[in-house]
């Protein structure tokens, strides 16, 4: 799986959380079905938005002596750290590999050279553009025709391309901005080329799943297809696009005053499960509208699970059942059927609520239970925890303690207290295994993830 990750220029918000969560659930379910998953999520750490943010930060710290290049690096690092921190707080697993655009400059240059060699791209005045007319079936991913795209398309001042639909693979340097040497002069890559270069380098010329937000279908993913096929690569077999999130039926924007960061959500509600249950209520491909009423409903839904699990624990305190539970396997079957049908999380979640209702009905009004009923309760608990884990649900009562992210500056730090013992132990074990395999890169990534959660790891000789 290759998923388009964040452009790190601001605090991650709940829209970012939805996309990251959806692909985490898909990954977990594929692993549950015994697939071996290689999960790649990139980071765009050089971009116009990052540079613009750096300029604003430079104005704020005028006289600091920082160059725009240094500020851009600091901005991207700060907000990537914020992204990692918030994903850890939500219990969203880190990718197996997380390539950064700035680490792939030379391979992007090599990819562009290949496109020029194959006649699919051309250099023009220090820039390099992809030639849309050389792209077979351009528009097939977004179901558009080039004739319709050309209507209203214009070449803006400063662009040196032949056709209005051609897009930049390499952009010549602007004074003071981050840039790298290339056969076409100092510059930096266009946005689209990074994903084609990264995915083919890590996963090969053809891989199974490419994911991202539905807003990336055109032009980003359409251009990725054109680039990769232009370079003679087959690219992705399947595409998965998540729907966008609105706030009270409006697009989320700071200018509208409805921007909700992940930190701000957790500061208010204290529990990632509420956000996850809200996300699960809609199919991943559908848009979803955030309201406080829906989060209140998610709180009630979680309470249904927690109350039943508490009741089962109390009932089982005097019994140690073994085996059994065959009567509730229908709910697992329904869960899997829903997830096998294009990851239909609302229907899969409904099967878990049906299981809760079934066990509640069996336990209602009783003070003692048969051995078979004890076995059903024990099996129900195991099933709820196992299938709930696919959704990243902890069903824990412990809340997070977290400060709001409002007005965080480059030098600020956020104090976070979060203890999810099971997740921490799993990460520590995964890191131990990575070190034994001498996969020190992965071990360092896990150390960083734990550090973001406020947990320090020290390796000592025994």
C-alpha positions as CSV (number, residue, x, y, z in Angstrom):
1,X,0.0,0.0,0.0
2,X,1.2,3.5,-0.9
3,X,-0.8,6.3,0.7
4,X,-0.3,10.0,0.1
5,X,0.7,11.5,3.4
6,X,0.8,15.0,4.8
7,X,2.3,18.2,3.5
8,X,3.8,19.4,6.7
9,X,3.1,23.2,7.1
10,X,0.4,23.3,9.8
11,X,-1.1,21.5,12.8
12,X,-2.8,18.2,11.7
13,X,-6.6,18.5,11.8
14,X,-9.5,16.0,12.0
15,X,-9.7,15.8,8.2
16,X,-6.1,14.5,8.2
17,X,-7.1,12.1,11.0
18,X,-9.9,10.6,8.9
19,X,-7.6,9.8,6.0
20,X,-4.9,8.4,8.2
21,X,-7.4,6.4,10.2
22,X,-9.2,4.9,7.2
23,X,-6.0,3.5,5.8
24,X,-4.9,2.3,9.2
25,X,-8.2,0.3,9.4
26,X,-7.7,-1.1,5.9
27,X,-4.1,-2.1,6.8
28,X,-5.3,-3.8,10.0
29,X,-8.0,-5.7,8.3
30,X,-5.8,-7.0,5.6
31,X,-3.4,-8.2,8.3
32,X,-6.3,-9.8,10.1
33,X,-7.0,-11.6,6.8
34,X,-3.4,-12.9,6.9
35,X,-2.0,-10.7,4.2
36,X,1.5,-9.5,4.6
37,X,1.2,-5.7,4.2
38,X,4.0,-3.3,3.3
39,X,2.6,0.1,4.2
40,X,4.2,3.3,2.8
41,X,3.1,6.8,3.6
42,X,5.1,9.7,2.2
43,X,5.8,13.2,3.6
44,X,5.9,16.3,1.4
45,X,8.5,18.4,3.3
46,X,9.3,20.9,0.5
47,X,6.4,22.8,-1.0
48,X,5.0,26.3,-1.7
49,X,2.8,26.1,1.4
50,X,5.8,25.2,3.6
51,X,7.8,28.0,2.0
52,X,5.0,30.5,2.6
53,X,4.7,29.4,6.2
54,X,8.4,29.9,6.6
55,X,8.2,33.4,5.3
56,X,5.5,34.2,7.9
57,X,7.6,32.6,10.6
58,X,10.6,34.6,9.3
59,X,8.5,37.8,9.6
60,X,7.6,36.9,13.2
61,X,11.2,36.3,14.3
62,X,12.7,39.1,12.3
63,X,16.3,39.7,13.0
64,X,16.9,36.1,14.1
65,X,19.4,35.6,11.3
66,X,17.5,32.5,10.0
67,X,17.5,32.1,6.2
68,X,14.3,31.1,4.4
69,X,15.8,27.7,3.7
70,X,16.5,27.1,7.4
71,X,13.1,28.3,8.4
72,X,11.4,26.0,5.8
73,X,13.4,23.1,7.3
74,X,12.3,24.0,10.8
75,X,8.6,24.5,9.7
76,X,8.5,21.0,8.1
77,X,10.2,19.4,11.0
78,X,7.9,21.0,13.6
79,X,4.7,20.0,11.8
80,X,6.0,16.5,11.0
81,X,6.7,16.1,14.7
82,X,3.2,17.3,15.4
83,X,1.7,14.8,12.9
84,X,3.7,11.9,14.4
85,X,2.6,13.0,17.9
86,X,-1.1,13.2,17.0
87,X,-1.1,9.9,15.1
88,X,0.4,8.2,18.2
89,X,-2.2,9.8,20.4
90,X,-4.9,8.4,18.2
91,X,-3.3,5.0,18.2
92,X,-2.8,5.1,14.4
93,X,0.2,2.9,13.6
94,X,3.3,4.3,12.0
95,X,3.9,3.2,8.3
96,X,6.5,0.6,7.6
97,X,8.4,3.2,5.5
98,X,7.9,7.0,5.5
99,X,9.9,8.6,2.7
100,X,10.4,12.4,2.6
101,X,10.5,14.4,-0.6
102,X,13.8,16.0,0.4
103,X,15.4,12.5,0.7
104,X,14.3,11.6,-2.8
105,X,15.5,14.5,-4.9
106,X,18.2,12.6,-6.8
107,X,15.8,9.7,-7.5
108,X,13.2,12.2,-8.7
109,X,15.8,13.7,-11.0
110,X,16.6,10.3,-12.4
111,X,12.9,9.6,-13.0
112,X,12.5,12.9,-14.8
113,X,15.6,12.1,-17.0
114,X,13.9,8.8,-17.9
115,X,10.7,10.7,-18.9
116,X,12.7,13.1,-21.1
117,X,14.6,10.2,-22.7
118,X,11.3,8.4,-23.5
119,X,9.9,11.6,-25.1
120,X,7.2,12.1,-22.4
121,X,8.7,15.3,-20.9
122,X,10.7,18.3,-22.1
123,X,13.0,20.9,-20.6
124,X,12.1,24.6,-21.0
125,X,14.1,27.5,-19.6
126,X,15.2,25.7,-16.4
127,X,11.8,24.0,-15.9
128,X,10.8,20.5,-17.0
129,X,7.2,19.7,-18.0
130,X,5.3,16.5,-18.6
131,X,3.9,16.4,-22.2
132,X,0.2,15.6,-21.7
133,X,-0.2,14.7,-25.4
134,X,2.2,11.8,-24.9
135,X,0.0,10.4,-22.1
136,X,-2.1,7.5,-23.2
137,X,-5.7,7.7,-21.8
138,X,-5.0,10.8,-19.7
139,X,-8.0,11.4,-17.6
140,X,-9.0,7.7,-17.2
141,X,-8.7,7.8,-13.4
142,X,-10.8,10.9,-12.9
143,X,-13.2,10.0,-15.9
144,X,-12.4,13.2,-17.8
145,X,-11.5,13.8,-21.4
146,X,-8.6,16.1,-22.3
147,X,-11.0,18.0,-24.6
148,X,-13.1,19.1,-21.7
149,X,-10.0,19.8,-19.5
150,X,-8.6,22.1,-22.2
151,X,-11.7,24.3,-22.0
152,X,-10.7,27.2,-19.9
153,X,-7.1,26.0,-19.3
154,X,-4.5,28.7,-19.5
155,X,-0.7,29.1,-19.3
156,X,-0.1,31.6,-16.5
157,X,2.6,34.2,-16.7
158,X,6.1,32.8,-15.9
159,X,5.2,29.3,-17.1
160,X,7.3,28.0,-20.0
161,X,5.2,25.0,-21.0
162,X,3.9,24.2,-24.5
163,X,0.4,23.2,-23.6
164,X,-1.9,24.5,-20.8
165,X,-2.4,21.0,-19.5
166,X,1.3,20.1,-19.2
167,X,2.4,20.0,-15.6
168,X,5.7,20.8,-13.9
169,X,8.1,18.0,-13.0
170,X,11.0,20.3,-12.1
171,X,10.7,24.0,-11.2
172,X,13.7,26.4,-11.5
173,X,14.9,28.0,-8.3
174,X,13.5,31.3,-6.9
175,X,15.8,33.5,-4.9
176,X,16.2,32.4,-1.3
177,X,14.0,29.3,-1.7
178,X,15.2,25.7,-1.1
179,X,16.7,24.3,-4.2
180,X,19.0,21.5,-5.5
181,X,21.3,21.1,-8.4
182,X,20.0,19.3,-11.5
183,X,20.8,18.9,-15.2
184,X,18.4,21.8,-15.8
185,X,19.9,24.1,-13.2
186,X,19.1,24.8,-9.6
187,X,15.5,24.1,-8.7
188,X,13.1,21.7,-6.9
189,X,10.7,19.0,-7.9
190,X,7.1,19.5,-8.8
191,X,4.6,17.9,-6.3
192,X,3.4,15.1,-8.5
193,X,6.7,13.5,-9.3
194,X,7.6,12.6,-5.7
195,X,5.0,9.9,-5.3
196,X,5.8,8.2,-8.6
197,X,9.5,8.1,-7.7
198,X,9.0,7.0,-4.1
199,X,6.4,4.3,-4.8
200,X,8.3,2.7,-7.7
201,X,11.6,2.7,-5.7
202,X,10.1,1.2,-2.5
203,X,7.3,-1.1,-3.9
204,X,8.3,-1.7,-7.5
205,X,6.9,-0.7,-10.8
206,X,3.6,-2.3,-10.0
207,X,2.0,-2.6,-6.6
208,X,-1.4,-3.4,-5.1
209,X,-3.1,-0.3,-3.5
210,X,-2.6,3.4,-3.9
211,X,-4.6,5.6,-1.5
212,X,-5.4,9.2,-0.6
213,X,-8.1,11.8,-0.3
214,X,-10.7,12.0,-3.0
215,X,-9.5,15.6,-3.7
216,X,-6.2,14.1,-5.0
217,X,-7.8,12.1,-7.8
218,X,-7.3,15.1,-10.1
219,X,-4.8,16.4,-10.8
220,X,-2.4,14.7,-8.4
221,X,-3.2,11.0,-8.9
222,X,-4.0,11.5,-12.6
223,X,-0.6,13.0,-13.1
224,X,1.1,10.2,-11.1
225,X,-0.5,7.6,-13.5
226,X,0.7,9.6,-16.5
227,X,4.2,9.9,-15.2
228,X,4.6,6.3,-14.2
229,X,3.1,4.9,-17.4
230,X,5.2,7.4,-19.3
231,X,8.3,5.9,-17.7
232,X,7.1,2.4,-18.7
233,X,5.8,1.4,-15.3
234,X,2.4,-0.3,-14.7
235,X,1.8,1.5,-11.3
236,X,-1.1,0.8,-8.9
237,X,-3.6,-2.1,-9.4
238,X,-6.3,-0.6,-7.2
239,X,-7.1,2.9,-6.0
240,X,-8.8,3.8,-2.8
241,X,-9.9,7.3,-2.1
242,X,-11.5,8.6,1.1
243,X,-14.2,11.1,1.1
244,X,-13.7,14.6,2.6
245,X,-14.8,15.9,6.0
246,X,-17.0,19.0,6.5
247,X,-17.9,20.9,9.7
248,X,-21.6,21.5,10.1
249,X,-22.0,21.2,6.3
250,X,-19.2,23.7,5.7
251,X,-15.7,23.2,4.4
252,X,-13.2,23.4,7.3
253,X,-11.1,26.6,7.2
254,X,-9.4,28.8,9.8
255,X,-11.0,31.8,8.1
256,X,-14.5,30.4,8.9
257,X,-13.5,29.7,12.6
258,X,-14.4,26.0,12.3
259,X,-10.9,24.6,12.1
260,X,-10.6,21.6,14.5
261,X,-7.1,20.3,15.1
262,X,-6.5,16.8,16.4
263,X,-5.1,18.3,19.6
264,X,-8.1,20.5,20.1
265,X,-10.5,17.6,19.6
266,X,-8.6,15.5,22.2
267,X,-8.3,18.4,24.6
268,X,-12.1,18.6,24.6
269,X,-13.2,15.0,24.4
270,X,-10.2,13.2,25.9
271,X,-10.9,9.9,24.0
272,X,-9.8,8.9,20.5
273,X,-12.5,6.2,20.4
274,X,-15.2,8.9,19.9
275,X,-13.5,10.2,16.8
276,X,-13.0,6.7,15.4
277,X,-16.6,5.6,16.0
278,X,-17.7,8.8,14.3
279,X,-15.5,8.0,11.3
280,X,-16.8,4.4,11.2
281,X,-20.3,5.6,10.8
282,X,-19.8,6.5,7.1
283,X,-18.3,4.5,4.3
284,X,-14.7,5.5,3.7
285,X,-15.5,6.8,0.2
286,X,-18.4,9.0,1.3
287,X,-18.2,12.5,2.6
288,X,-18.8,12.9,6.3
289,X,-20.1,15.9,8.2
290,X,-18.8,16.6,11.7
291,X,-21.2,17.9,14.3
292,X,-21.0,17.9,18.1
293,X,-24.3,15.9,18.1
294,X,-22.5,13.1,16.2
295,X,-19.7,13.0,18.7
296,X,-22.2,12.8,21.5
297,X,-23.8,9.9,19.8
298,X,-20.3,8.2,19.4
299,X,-19.8,8.6,23.2
300,X,-23.1,6.7,23.8
301,X,-22.0,4.0,21.3
302,X,-18.7,3.5,23.2
303,X,-20.6,3.3,26.5
304,X,-22.6,0.4,25.1
305,X,-19.4,-1.5,24.5
306,X,-17.8,-0.6,27.8
307,X,-20.9,-1.4,29.9
308,X,-21.2,-4.9,28.3
309,X,-17.5,-5.6,28.8
310,X,-17.8,-4.6,32.4
311,X,-20.8,-6.8,32.9
312,X,-19.1,-9.8,31.3
313,X,-16.0,-9.3,33.5
314,X,-18.1,-9.3,36.6
315,X,-20.0,-12.4,35.5
316,X,-16.9,-14.2,34.7
317,X,-15.1,-13.4,37.9
318,X,-16.4,-16.6,39.5
319,X,-16.0,-18.8,36.4
320,X,-13.1,-19.9,34.1
321,X,-14.9,-21.0,30.9
322,X,-13.0,-22.8,28.2
323,X,-14.1,-23.4,24.6
324,X,-17.6,-22.8,23.4
325,X,-18.9,-19.6,21.9
326,X,-20.0,-21.2,18.7
327,X,-23.4,-19.5,18.9
328,X,-21.9,-16.0,18.3
329,X,-19.7,-16.8,15.3
330,X,-22.4,-15.5,13.1
331,X,-21.4,-12.0,14.2
332,X,-17.8,-12.5,13.1
333,X,-19.1,-13.8,9.7
334,X,-21.2,-10.7,9.3
335,X,-18.3,-8.4,10.3
336,X,-16.0,-10.1,7.7
337,X,-18.7,-10.0,5.0
338,X,-19.1,-6.3,5.5
339,X,-15.4,-5.6,5.5
340,X,-14.8,-7.8,2.5
341,X,-17.4,-5.7,0.6
342,X,-15.1,-2.7,-0.1
343,X,-14.4,-2.1,3.7
344,X,-18.0,-1.3,4.6
345,X,-17.3,-0.1,8.2
346,X,-20.9,1.1,9.0
347,X,-22.2,-2.4,8.4
348,X,-19.3,-4.1,10.1
349,X,-19.8,-1.8,13.1
350,X,-23.5,-2.7,13.1
351,X,-22.5,-6.4,13.5
352,X,-20.6,-5.5,16.7
353,X,-23.6,-3.7,18.1
354,X,-25.8,-6.7,17.2
355,X,-23.4,-8.8,19.2
356,X,-23.7,-6.4,22.1
357,X,-27.5,-6.6,21.9
358,X,-27.4,-10.4,21.7
359,X,-25.3,-10.8,24.8
360,X,-27.2,-8.2,26.8
361,X,-30.4,-10.0,26.0
362,X,-28.9,-13.3,27.1
363,X,-27.7,-11.8,30.4
364,X,-30.8,-9.7,31.1
365,X,-32.4,-10.2,34.5
366,X,-30.1,-13.1,35.4
367,X,-28.0,-13.6,38.5
368,X,-26.6,-17.0,37.6
369,X,-25.6,-18.5,34.3
370,X,-25.1,-21.9,32.7
371,X,-21.6,-23.1,31.6
372,X,-22.7,-22.6,28.0
373,X,-23.7,-19.0,28.8
374,X,-20.4,-18.3,30.5
375,X,-18.6,-19.6,27.4
376,X,-20.7,-17.4,25.1
377,X,-19.9,-14.3,27.3
378,X,-16.2,-15.1,27.3
379,X,-16.2,-15.7,23.5
380,X,-18.1,-12.4,23.0
381,X,-15.5,-10.4,25.0
382,X,-12.7,-11.9,23.0
383,X,-14.5,-11.2,19.7
384,X,-15.3,-7.6,20.6
385,X,-11.7,-6.9,21.6
386,X,-10.3,-8.7,18.5
387,X,-12.6,-7.1,16.0
388,X,-12.6,-3.8,17.8
389,X,-8.8,-3.7,17.5
390,X,-9.2,-3.8,13.7
391,X,-10.9,-0.5,14.1
392,X,-8.2,0.7,16.6
393,X,-10.8,0.9,19.4
394,X,-9.5,0.4,22.9
395,X,-12.8,0.5,24.8
396,X,-10.8,2.0,27.6
397,X,-12.3,4.3,30.2
398,X,-9.1,6.2,30.9
399,X,-9.1,9.6,29.3
400,X,-6.2,11.5,27.7
401,X,-4.8,14.6,29.5
402,X,-3.7,17.0,26.8
403,X,-3.2,20.8,26.3
404,X,-4.7,22.7,23.4
405,X,-2.5,23.4,20.4
406,X,-3.7,26.9,20.0
407,X,-0.9,29.5,19.4
408,X,1.9,27.0,19.3
409,X,5.1,28.6,18.0
410,X,8.2,27.1,16.5
411,X,10.0,26.9,19.9
412,X,6.9,25.7,21.9
413,X,6.5,22.2,23.2
414,X,3.3,20.4,24.1
415,X,3.0,18.4,27.3
416,X,1.1,15.2,26.7
417,X,0.2,12.4,29.2
418,X,-1.2,9.3,27.5
419,X,-0.8,5.7,28.7
420,X,-2.2,3.0,26.5
421,X,-0.4,0.1,28.0
422,X,-1.2,-2.5,25.3
423,X,-0.1,-0.2,22.5
424,X,3.1,0.7,24.3
425,X,4.0,-2.9,25.0
426,X,3.4,-3.8,21.4
427,X,5.6,-1.0,20.2
428,X,8.4,-2.0,22.6
429,X,8.2,-5.6,21.5
430,X,8.2,-4.6,17.8
431,X,11.3,-2.5,18.4
432,X,13.0,-5.3,20.2
433,X,12.3,-7.6,17.3
434,X,13.6,-5.0,14.8
435,X,16.9,-4.6,16.8
436,X,17.3,-8.4,16.8
437,X,16.9,-8.4,13.0
438,X,19.4,-5.4,12.8
439,X,16.7,-3.3,11.3
440,X,17.9,-0.2,13.2
441,X,16.1,2.3,11.0
442,X,12.7,0.8,12.1
443,X,13.9,0.6,15.7
444,X,14.8,4.3,15.6
445,X,11.4,5.1,14.1
446,X,9.6,3.3,17.0
447,X,11.9,5.0,19.5
448,X,10.8,8.3,18.0
449,X,7.1,7.3,18.1
450,X,7.4,6.3,21.8
451,X,9.2,9.6,22.5
452,X,6.4,11.5,20.9
453,X,4.1,9.8,23.4
454,X,6.3,10.9,26.3
455,X,8.0,7.5,26.8
456,X,11.8,7.3,26.9
457,X,13.6,4.2,25.9
458,X,17.1,3.4,27.1
459,X,19.1,0.5,25.8
460,X,21.5,-1.0,28.3
461,X,24.0,-3.8,28.0
462,X,23.0,-6.9,30.1
